[in-house]
Amino acid sequence: MFSVATPLTEAEETVRAFAASHLRQKARAEDFLGLAGAICGTVEYQSGITEVTSTAAHALELGRGVCQDHAHLFIACCRARGVPARYVSGYVDPGHGRGSRKAMPGRRLGRRRRLGERGRHAIACSDA
């Protein structure tokens, strides 16, 4: 279900090569954390460089982008290696009073990817 590429997560040749060098075909949970770290090390966080329409391959080519670009590249790499992945985004207020759970800008929930029978795991690429 989450294995079909979207226009922003298309695995072009550069993305497939990056994925192959940073993620084994039969990856373990820690390999995905390594992939997230490799993405952050390769695509430096810098705002104003990409736009909401930028692709994973474009951010990889530029070597700069924001958390959305990290997420798109992570998803593209997972899918290129046969692992379904999806983007989950949202904001959570940690609570400023009893029972407070209001939306608050600046807090990411992360990206989810599925590891076979192990279930679902969240990886926040920009926090790797």
LINBELMO-V204236 format. One record per helix or strand of 2 or more residues. SS is the DSSP state (A for helix, B for strand). FROM is the first residue (numbers start at 1). TO is the last residue. If there is no record, write none. Layout:
SS:FROM:TO ; SS:FROM:TO
This chain:
A:13:22 ; A:29:42 ; B:44:45 ; A:56:62 ; B:64:65 ; A:67:80 ; B:85:87 ; B:111:114 ; A:116:118 ; B:120:123 ; A:125:127
